[in-house]
């Protein structure tokens, strides 16, 4: 479960942004909508502990992440939060499988090539496991990004603009993958996007203005 209370953030040299309180329970899907520049990615980074909370609280499974720092925060994030970034930040010199396994290592978990391969298979990308990231398509990269986010069976999945660059068919496929995998892992899923196509299929939503 993730919840926030009275979150505010001040950009360096800029204005304050006040963010709404949110609550997302296990197996819930929350859609955070808003146009560019309203603070969607800032909210996602606060939820994921990538930005330090300046005012207010972020609670994940009864842990207030603003009270964690350094290696404790890194380990907690790696084991409890899976993030599908807008920019995927892959290691181009590694294979698809190796990019997924790296996420296990960063979380302090034992690497499990079989689990990583099985997850890739579930996402219909197993046949590309030994391909280099630079040699696969954008749609395939999106599936690898989802696999990397899910490999540690996180309690919370955060997805930043996972469909906005995709056509309608790939949009549907990626959304279905996220929903299916979140359900399989018993995770809460928060999708941050300006892609209004998603509001037709996800009723639980917050609109940033």
Beta strands, then each sheet from edge to edge (+ up, - down):
strand 1: 2-10
strand 2: 16-18
strand 3: 23-24
strand 4: 29-33
strand 5: 55-60
strand 6: 63-64
strand 7: 81-84
strand 8: 156-160
strand 9: 188-193
strand 10: 205-207
sheet 1: 2+ 1- 3+
sheet 2: 2+ 1- 5+ 6-
sheet 3: 7+ 8+ 9+ 4+ 10+
end
